[in-house]
């Protein structure tokens, strides 16, 4: 078995930032809700049972790190998962911690 090569420090910093961003339960729930497809903020607030301002702040953090993206349709923004790594992390959580 060959030894894995050390990861580039830039990659590690980027990954650490993504993990910090995802480390909040509400942000994980947002990613989980978006797993099935794009949603508007109002749909997310209903599913998460959180105030619109709170959901918007979490979406802003997720967008800033490139984990979700927004697509505008007139005045309405629909959010979607922009980085497949988020879904991989959810899969790891499900398989290792949700037993």
N, C-alpha and C positions, 0 to 999 in steps of 0.2 A: 504494500500500500504506500503510495507516494504522499509526501507531506504537502499540505496545502500552502500555497504562497501567501505571505502576509498581504493584507489589503492596503491599498493606497490610503494614506492619512486623509486626503481630501474626500475619498469615498466614505471613510469612517465618520468624518465630521458631518457629511450630508446625511448619512443613515441615522446618526445620533439625533440630528435635528428632526428628522421625520418621525423617529420613535418618540421624541419629546412631544411633538405635535399630536401624535396619536395617543399619548398616554392619558388623556382625559376620557372618562367613560362616555360623556356626551358626544365627543368627537368620534369615538369608536362606533357609537350608535348611529351617528350620521352616515358614516361610511357603510355600515351594515344596511341602513335604509336605502342608500344609493346603489347598493350591490345589484338590485333588480332592475335598475334603470333610473333615468333622470327624474328629479322631483323639484317642485317649486318650494320656496321657503315656507309658504303657508302649509303645504303638505307635510313638510318636516316638523313644523311646530306642533301639528296635530299628532303625528306619530310619536314624537319624543315627549309630548306634554310639557313643553318648555316655552317660555316667552319668546316672541319673535326677535327681540333684541339679543337675547342669549344665543339663539340659534345663528343669527347673523354674525355675531362675534366669533363663534366657533368656525363658521364657514370662512370667514375672513382669514383666520389662522391656517386653516386647511388649504385655502387658495394660495396664500403667501408662500407656502412650502411646495406648491405644485401638486398637491395630493388630490384636490378636486378642482373642477373648472366650471365656469358658468357660461351658458349660451343664452343670449337675449332673444326674446320673441316680443318685440315691441317694448312694453314697460315691464314685462315679466321675465325673470331670470330662472332658468332651469339648471340645477346643479347635477353634475355627474362625477363619477370617479375618474380621475385623470391619470392616476398611476396605479398600474396593476399590482404593484407591491403591497398596496393597502389590502387588497383582497387576499393576497398570500398570507399576510399577517393575520387577518381574520380567520383564515383556514387553520393556521397554527394555533390560534387561541381556541378554536373549536375542538381541534383534535387533541390538544394537550392540557387544556384547563377547564373545558366545559363538560367534564365527565360526571 
